[in-house]
Amino acid sequence: MGEFVGIDPRWAQELIRRLEAGKGVLGRTRPGLDAAIAEAGQDWAGHRGTTAMRRAWEFYHESQQDLKWRVDTLEQLVPVRERGMLTGTFPFGSETEAVLAAERTARAVLQALDQPATGAEVSGEEAAGVVDRALAGAEGRTGDPAYAAALLAAIGPDAFTRLLSGHATSDSGGPADGAGPADHAVPPQGGPVTDGGSVGGRVLAEAFASAERTGRLGDEWYELVDSAPPDVLTNLVTLAGQSGAMLNRVATGLLGRPPAPGWSPRGLVRAYEGDPLAFQQLLAEHQDEARVLLDAATGDPGCAEPLASAVHEALKPGAGVDGLRERAWRTVVRGLGAALEIEDR
């Protein structure tokens, strides 16, 4: 089990900066001391040379890493960001413990994913159920970004893509033909999904969000976002609230491609309903992709209510940045105007 932790992130970050400054002093001093000891030779009166200095540097470094892990984990566990003390119960007692647990989970997942079928053919739902059981122990742990990043690293982008593809949500009402989980509810401000989606798909999407928000994703994961199939990307942003930057990266990538057969805009619209400031930025800074989304959404009756809510929240007075909001308004007016003109024809 983990432990109850309370930290003021602002002061913890200040301590991390001071530790870095101390490491800098030690790093600059040590070469000169080594050279002086070598020059003194037999006249050197000390016994351990720079051993103590090296140990001090290592202590500073390990303390930095531990503090960063604790701050990152608390900021993932506490849904509302406020100034001052944040408190929470960690799922693990240390970053090392979290990484080892994630690697054990990943081994079980990969074994379940690749086990050969024996006897009767295994259906997509049965295969997803096996993986879900392997990932069930990860529920509630992906708020630890070290665990989340280690889980993704051990599973790898290829297996992640397979796990997050259409069959990963087919047992909970999601589509099986690559349309993405169009009707999964996405809560306000990118909070946890409360219905829809398999356990496995939801855990993996949450792990991705936790690792990405804390800067623990490698380049290969961003390459995946740029090339993954539409259903995988739609599942990624609907099964868990991603950061606004990641949501917009997924959206611009999807909307910049030729439309895939059977793809629905509902997933993206619902994701933006939960993150209106990201939607405002998309409308203001990616006008072409935003118009593609508006055009697709206005042609889908199932998008009417979530689209109206997303537009209202993104453009209401005081939302976001004034300049962005004004540019977003222009995109919406032009996009919806063009869509209505097409319908009249």
C-alpha positions in Angstrom: 0.0 0.0 0.0 1.0 3.6 -0.4 0.8 6.5 2.1 -1.1 9.7 2.8 0.8 12.7 1.4 0.4 16.4 1.8 2.5 18.8 -0.2 2.3 22.5 -1.3 3.4 22.1 -4.9 4.6 25.7 -5.1 7.1 25.4 -2.3 8.0 21.9 -3.4 9.0 23.2 -6.8 11.1 25.9 -5.1 12.9 23.3 -3.1 13.5 21.3 -6.3 15.0 24.4 -7.9 17.3 24.9 -4.8 18.4 21.3 -4.9 19.3 21.8 -8.6 21.3 24.9 -7.7 23.2 22.8 -5.0 23.9 20.1 -7.6 25.4 22.8 -9.8 27.7 24.0 -7.1 28.8 20.5 -6.3 29.3 19.7 -10.0 31.5 22.8 -10.6 33.5 22.2 -7.4 34.3 18.5 -7.7 36.6 18.7 -10.8 38.8 21.3 -9.1 39.0 19.4 -5.9 39.9 16.2 -7.8 42.7 18.1 -9.6 44.0 19.6 -6.3 44.0 16.1 -4.6 45.9 14.6 -7.6 48.4 17.5 -7.5 48.9 17.1 -3.7 49.6 13.4 -4.0 51.0 12.0 -0.8 50.6 15.4 0.9 46.8 15.1 0.7 45.7 14.9 4.3 42.1 13.6 3.5 41.0 10.1 3.3 37.9 9.9 1.0 38.5 12.6 -1.5 35.3 13.6 -3.2 33.3 10.6 -2.1 31.2 12.7 0.3 30.7 15.4 -2.4 29.4 12.7 -4.8 27.1 11.3 -2.2 25.7 14.7 -1.5 25.0 15.2 -5.2 23.3 11.9 -5.3 21.2 12.8 -2.3 20.1 16.0 -3.9 19.3 14.2 -7.1 17.3 11.5 -5.5 15.4 14.0 -3.4 14.5 16.0 -6.5 13.2 12.9 -8.2 11.1 11.8 -5.2 9.6 15.3 -4.8 8.8 15.6 -8.5 7.1 12.2 -8.4 5.1 13.2 -5.3 4.0 16.6 -6.8 3.0 15.1 -10.1 1.1 12.3 -8.5 -0.8 14.6 -6.2 -1.7 16.9 -9.1 -3.1 13.9 -10.9 -5.0 12.6 -7.9 -6.6 15.9 -6.8 -9.2 16.9 -9.4 -9.4 20.6 -8.4 -6.2 22.6 -8.6 -6.0 25.1 -5.7 -3.2 27.1 -4.3 -1.7 25.7 -1.1 -1.6 22.3 0.4 -2.7 19.3 -1.7 -3.4 16.0 0.1 -4.0 12.5 -1.2 -3.5 8.8 -0.5 -0.9 7.4 -2.9 -1.4 3.9 -4.4 2.4 3.2 -4.0 5.0 4.1 -1.4 7.7 5.0 -3.9 8.3 5.6 -7.5 10.3 2.4 -7.7 7.4 0.4 -6.3 5.1 1.9 -8.8 7.3 1.0 -11.8 7.7 -2.6 -10.6 4.0 -3.0 -10.2 3.3 -1.5 -13.6 5.8 -3.9 -15.3 4.1 -6.9 -13.6 0.7 -5.7 -14.9 2.1 -5.2 -18.4 3.5 -8.7 -18.5 0.1 -10.1 -17.6 -1.6 -8.0 -20.2 0.8 -9.0 -23.0 0.5 -12.6 -22.0 -3.3 -12.4 -22.1 -3.2 -10.5 -25.4 -1.0 -13.0 -27.2 -2.1 -16.3 -25.7 -3.0 -18.7 -28.5 -6.6 -19.7 -28.9 -7.4 -23.4 -28.0 -10.5 -25.3 -28.9 -13.3 -23.0 -30.0 -12.4 -19.7 -31.7 -12.2 -16.8 -29.3 -14.5 -13.9 -30.0 -13.5 -10.3 -29.9 -15.5 -9.8 -26.7 -13.9 -12.8 -25.0 -10.5 -11.6 -25.9 -11.3 -8.1 -24.6 -12.6 -9.7 -21.4 -9.3 -11.6 -20.8 -7.3 -8.3 -21.2 -9.8 -6.5 -19.0 -9.1 -9.0 -16.2 -5.4 -8.5 -16.6 -5.8 -4.8 -16.4 -8.4 -4.8 -13.6 -5.6 -4.5 -11.0 -4.5 -1.2 -12.6 -7.8 0.6 -11.8 -7.2 3.4 -9.4 -3.4 3.3 -9.9 -3.0 5.3 -13.2 -3.1 8.5 -11.2 0.5 7.7 -10.3 2.3 9.0 -13.4 5.3 6.8 -12.8 3.0 3.7 -12.8 1.2 5.0 -15.9 4.4 5.7 -17.9 6.0 2.4 -16.9 2.8 0.5 -17.9 2.7 2.2 -21.3 6.4 1.7 -21.9 6.2 -2.0 -21.1 3.1 -2.6 -23.2 4.5 -0.6 -26.2 2.7 1.4 -28.9 1.8 -1.6 -31.1 0.0 -3.6 -28.3 -1.5 -0.3 -27.1 -3.0 0.3 -30.5 -4.5 -3.3 -30.6 -5.9 -2.9 -27.1 -7.5 0.5 -27.8 -9.0 -0.5 -31.1 -12.7 -1.1 -31.7 -13.0 -4.4 -29.9 -11.7 -2.8 -26.7 -15.0 -1.1 -26.3 -17.4 -3.5 -28.1 -18.4 -5.2 -24.8 -19.7 -2.0 -23.4 -21.8 -0.6 -26.2 -19.0 0.9 -28.3 -18.9 0.3 -32.1 -17.1 -2.7 -33.5 -16.4 -1.3 -37.0 -14.0 1.6 -36.3 -16.6 4.3 -35.6 -15.2 5.0 -32.1 -17.3 5.0 -28.9 -19.6 7.7 -30.0 -22.0 7.7 -27.1 -19.5 7.4 -24.2 -20.1 10.2 -21.7 -17.2 12.6 -21.2 -17.4 14.5 -17.9 -16.8 18.2 -17.6 -13.2 19.4 -17.6 -11.7 16.1 -18.7 -12.6 14.2 -15.5 -12.8 10.4 -15.3 -15.3 8.6 -17.5 -18.1 7.1 -15.4 -19.9 5.0 -18.0 -19.1 3.3 -21.3 -16.0 1.6 -22.4 -14.2 -1.6 -21.2 -12.1 -1.6 -18.1 -9.0 -2.2 -20.2 -9.6 0.6 -22.7 -10.4 3.0 -19.9 -7.3 2.2 -17.9 -5.0 2.5 -20.9 -6.6 5.9 -21.9 -6.2 7.1 -18.3 -2.6 5.9 -18.1 -1.9 7.8 -21.4 -3.4 11.0 -19.9 -1.5 10.7 -16.7 1.8 10.1 -18.4 1.3 12.8 -21.0 0.2 15.5 -18.6 3.4 15.0 -16.5 5.8 14.9 -19.5 6.6 11.2 -19.2 5.7 10.1 -22.8 8.4 9.2 -25.2 8.5 10.4 -28.8 7.1 7.1 -30.1 3.8 7.9 -28.4 3.4 11.2 -30.2 4.2 9.4 -33.4 1.4 7.0 -32.6 -1.0 9.8 -32.1 -0.1 11.1 -35.6 -0.6 7.7 -37.3 -3.1 5.6 -35.3 -6.4 4.5 -36.8 -9.4 6.8 -36.2 -11.2 4.4 -33.8 -8.1 4.2 -31.6 -7.7 8.0 -31.4 -11.4 8.5 -30.8 -11.3 5.9 -28.0 -8.2 7.7 -26.5 -10.0 11.0 -26.1 -13.5 9.6 -25.0 -12.5 6.9 -22.5 -10.4 9.4 -20.4 -10.0 13.2 -20.4 -6.7 14.0 -22.1 -5.0 17.3 -21.8 -6.2 20.1 -24.0 -3.0 20.1 -26.1 -3.3 16.3 -26.7 -7.1 16.6 -27.5 -6.3 19.2 -30.1 -3.4 17.2 -31.5 -5.7 14.2 -31.9 -8.5 16.3 -33.4 -6.3 18.1 -35.9 -4.7 14.9 -37.0 -8.1 13.2 -37.5 -9.8 16.1 -39.2 -6.8 16.7 -41.5 -7.2 13.2 -43.0 -9.7 12.0 -45.6 -12.8 10.8 -43.7 -12.6 7.1 -42.7 -15.6 4.9 -43.6 -18.0 4.8 -40.7 -16.2 7.5 -38.6 -18.5 9.6 -36.5 -17.7 13.1 -35.0 -19.6 12.3 -31.9 -16.6 11.2 -29.9 -14.7 14.4 -30.6 -17.7 16.6 -30.0 -18.3 15.0 -26.6 -14.6 15.3 -25.7 -14.7 19.0 -26.5 -17.9 19.3 -24.4 -15.8 18.3 -21.5 -12.9 20.7 -22.4 -14.4 23.9 -23.8 -11.1 25.9 -23.6 -9.5 23.3 -25.8 -12.4 23.7 -28.2 -12.0 27.4 -28.1 -8.4 27.0 -29.1 -9.3 24.6 -31.9 -11.9 27.0 -33.3 -9.5 30.0 -33.1 -6.2 28.5 -34.3 -7.2 25.5 -36.5 -10.0 27.0 -38.6 -9.8 24.4 -41.4 -10.0 21.4 -39.1 -12.7 23.1 -37.0 -14.9 23.7 -40.0 -14.5 20.0 -41.0 -15.7 19.1 -37.5 -18.6 21.6 -37.5 -19.6 20.4 -41.0 -19.6 16.7 -39.9 -21.3 17.4 -36.6 -24.1 19.5 -38.1 -24.9 16.7 -40.4 -25.2 14.2 -37.6 -28.4 14.4 -35.5 -26.7 12.7 -32.6 -24.3 15.6 -32.3 -26.8 18.4 -31.9 -27.0 18.6 -28.2 -23.3 18.1 -27.3 -22.2 20.4 -30.1 -24.5 23.2 -28.8 -23.2 22.7 -25.3 -19.6 22.7 -26.5 -20.0 25.8 -28.6 -21.9 27.6 -25.7 -19.2 26.8 -23.1 -16.3 27.8 -25.5 -17.9 31.1 -26.6 -19.8 32.4 -23.5 -18.7 35.8 -22.2 -15.5 35.5 -20.1 -14.5 32.1 -21.3 -10.8 31.6 -22.0 -8.9 34.5 -23.7 -10.8 37.4 -25.2 -8.8 37.4 -28.5 -9.1 33.6 -28.9 -12.8 33.7 -28.2 -13.4 36.4 -30.8 -11.5 34.4 -33.5 -13.4 31.3 -32.4 -16.7 33.1 -32.9 -15.7 34.0 -36.4 -14.9 30.4 -37.2 -18.2 29.1 -35.9 -20.3 31.8 -37.7 -18.5 31.1 -41.0 -18.6 27.3 -40.5 -22.2 27.0 -39.5 -23.2 29.6 -42.2 -21.5 27.4 -44.9 -23.2 24.3 -43.5 -26.6 25.9 -43.6 -26.0 27.2 -47.1 -25.2 23.6 -48.3 -28.4 22.3 -46.6 -30.6 24.9 -48.3 -29.2 23.8 -51.7 
